[in-house]
Amino acid sequence: MSLLKRTGVVGGLAALFTLALAVPASAHVTVNPDEAVQGGYAKVTFRVPNEMDDQNTTKVEVSLPTDTPFASVSLKPVAGWTAVAEKAKLAKPIEAHGAQISEAVSKITWTAAGDAAVKPGQFQEFDVSLGPMPEADQVVFKALQTYSDGTIVRWIDEPTTDGTEPEKPAPVLKLTKAAAEGTDTAAASSAAPAVTASAESGDDGGPSWTGIAGIVLGLAGLVLGLLAYRRAAAAAPTTPAK
């Protein structure tokens, strides 16, 4: 095979490889935003795209963990959809607002009525208010997506340890620790006096404008003095030598 042909083959393979990398991963059920603060409350949105070309999404089920349960779960109505929140007994009761809670919402099911189903090329969003957030690194919401022909897509694969995306990833809400109370205020208070002193003294570590102006004026006076001396010297009559 000639060098030219080999170059063409290599180039073609490289182009195919590049196109393969450029193909986006299939859309899946996600939770937005994907981050919240431990101990706080958050409004999250489950976004459900329709991946089929000839079927509608008619039902969405999202499971909430019972090992790290939410004491409060509120659903926002979605036009054309009915929402049902199912509760389950907790193996270990939790305390919220001074009360013991022995059961919590374990699954939310949204079902489309009439023409409200998610059609091909469209998506639907379902809002839920949750809290308090557990003291954990993340919350995994396993979801089932049902189509009008009875097909069920299971978005239940948990995150991998090697960073690769699973085939059918479940929506994941990452949780961060709350900032220590008073940390920001203390930092701002300690920085304020330094800023105030700098503004009042005009000393920012560099030369002041007053000093620079004095140097410029001094140089200007020196130049004018030299010019005047040269003019006077040129105008003075010369004495002939004897």
Buried (B, 14 or more C-beta within 10 A) or exposed (E): EEEEEEEEEEEEEEEEEEEEEEEEEEEBBBBBEEEBBBEEBBBBBBBBBBBBEEBBBBBBBBBBBBEBBBBBBBBEEBEEBEBEBEBBEBEEBBEBEEEEBEEBBBBBBBBBEEEBBBBEEEBBEBBBBBBBBBEBEBBBBBBBBBBBEEEEBEBBBEBEEEEEEEEBBBBBBBBEEEEEEEEEEEEEEEEEEEEEEEEEEEEEEEEEEEEEEEEEEEEEEEEEEEEEEEEEEEEEEEEEEE
